[in-house]
Amino acid sequence: MPYIPEFTYEDHLTYKIKKNDTLISVAKQLVIRPDDLRSYHNKFCPLQDLIEADFPNHLRYVILAPEKIELSDEEKEKIRKKAIFNDGAFGISLNQAQTNISYGVLYTIESGATVNTIKQQVNVKWKAKSENGYYFFEVNRIGSVYINDTAADSMVQDIAEKASAALYPLLVVVDENGKWVYINNFNEIETRWQKVKKEIRKYYKGDQVEKYLAIYDRNLEDDDTLYLSLSKDWFLNAFFNGIHVQYSSSLSIEKETSFPSMAKSENINYNVQQKLDAYLDIDDFLVIDINGKLHDDRTKTDFEHDLSLPIKEYSEEKPEGNYRAKYFLNPQNYMPESIFISCDLKLDTPQNYTVTISNLDDKKEISASPRQELFIEETKPQKKWWQL
């Protein structure tokens, strides 16, 4: 039979009870809730020394919880936990992603010295997994969209917001690599759009209004045109970005990726290295770093034409550009807690696009100045697919 040492208060951090001390007075003196003081003591004390409404008359010591030591970031860095992969060696998937999370989203678009921001909130909810390995997530927009911290204040913005709201909720189909590939509730969306279109026509009339509505009608001709219109959506491309894959033993893969630029131009293409950290970060998140360079056939003039920028002179020169992203994943279900993506194009009028997505449960305010220190260089952001 194993030896069990005799209980002694000397093995614990204690408070010596003085005359006239009560549970309430000691808790107040120690800046502890009375219930917490009693609970911790009762967890370790002998049966006869249990604290009930107040201290027993014979009790001489109260057992205290050890003082918590706040570690510096440098100290936390030294004791980071090794990442554990639940989907085979070096593999992460969405198999455990039965979650319902609301996110704050910030897009920043910089064109030269001009800076515009778009803020919104989005909810992502697991719905199902098909027999052939596809995942279904409901993506819903919460509340209003704010452009430069202002709600829609013009006819064009109001129509754009109402029209885009008709799309939600989206039932997004995601492949086994975590890349979104289709929208599975076209009929519901088309029905919502017809109702919203009638409401818009009650408030706005004229040829210009009909021109705007026709754009959305074309986007909703069928499920393929819906997919093509949403292929420019920043949130879907950032959130379901093909990061849930089997990594090599080096925890790094090379791949091509793209980033949506303005609504009428083709996505910007990059060659990137996607690297999974072998250790959780100091906040116990699994971190994926993606870094790369522009790899696109277009010239500087092509980009400037696509983006409706002033063209000084025709040039065959290829521009430079960078793609940088960080994903902070919950290590249990591999769902994003925070995402930071930054892309730039080095044109005569420099273009910088940034996406910041943060779990609202973290109570972290979305700032118009995302955490630039996440990247080696300064970063910035971009524009929303539904804007007119």
Steps between C-alpha positions, in 0.01 A plus 500: 500500500650838399613731780278808542674775697313654790332833426677810627426868440874554458473350152272784388497876471284612795353797681515487881160585644503783755250589770171635358588387147204384293474345156373831362767716666789276396371476143474879487850540643645257244289643216342161434135407456381320819368209292838459330687514833270237652501279191879481469549433873234227505662328204815416701416516871410210733129428535479654847646830372242565230378860484123537481324831567808620690824372651464212750600615850799264512640595156844665516599518132328561166656336196564753223542451128858562381553839347483488123816616330454703184761395247649742251459430130866397491443247781185369331695460178743262675224266623278484191311171465567267211213483251302175496350396166166319521478406132808287449860612494517872423141512377223742596139482382154639573370170637470644853370842392148465644501862611287813485724807511444869431786704360579867462634574153701798379603564141744780423560624145792732435557657161789740531416736786127417487384262772153344524374251757204264511383343826242230556421199717462147366379179663638162388307190605576134429210323327612159374759280333406300191590138436748606233694724736355846437416731789202735517516825693233764539650847460276784614557872514408670828371857503608784275810555291703811586705675235759729657315455832177632348181305426357515147419866432438515126261334259775292340637381835152425634406295193835318516455413867140384459586295191801333660301428817258294288780248445516405867503248645726325250537122516866467404645174369860444614730227370722270706784754484293777654448686170149625422380366165128576463179647644230244570186709562453692176120457494461652847724791408317566173165502686636746757635721224161527328346619828782745569480635145134587551588680825776698331261610224261637763765748612703566184388549141661593171726367226808511720329283763395246236856495370629408848232235548584348162857441620373288789250325273789391278693377804200288597407353162601154626725337757806532274467878462448524876823307555688725257377815671595366842843394376601861574376486860781582739360321803435167326843502335678591822308268734484193274848533351620142462704485820346175634733261322754226559837667554839348431737408782655845459152642575534711186346488153543710185190599308332760282237722653296796385340802657194686369574856398237740372167362381567523125859372494643150519633373832865576577719187488784419738745216562512439874651283770242379752662396830344346810672574832599185690420677828196688623558872543507673840118525492472125427389544138620291207666742257525479121728747321458562127752714314563549132565717200290620209489246215270648238528538121363854501718807459484814712294661225259204496443533873458876481243458222312228693494715814400819311819672613670786312743359239803723445645295215465148367747259661583132453660499845361247747418645841619361831264399776478307826249266660513453876253322724478366854233259621449445873303177541330339797722191557200280585279561195738689265248778446642852462513723806667781307611552141726771360561524125694772321565537128669778311576607145791733437352722228551872440198533728583231761217262587469337843215273607450357849246264655472466878261244651466455878286276717257735676499277807854625563349846561778656295401823331554515126734784425555679174870434567543118501793347686774602258764327714363167380679554174859574416402809306211739537174371354162628383156389324212498234142522358176307530355303209149646527596866491376701203 
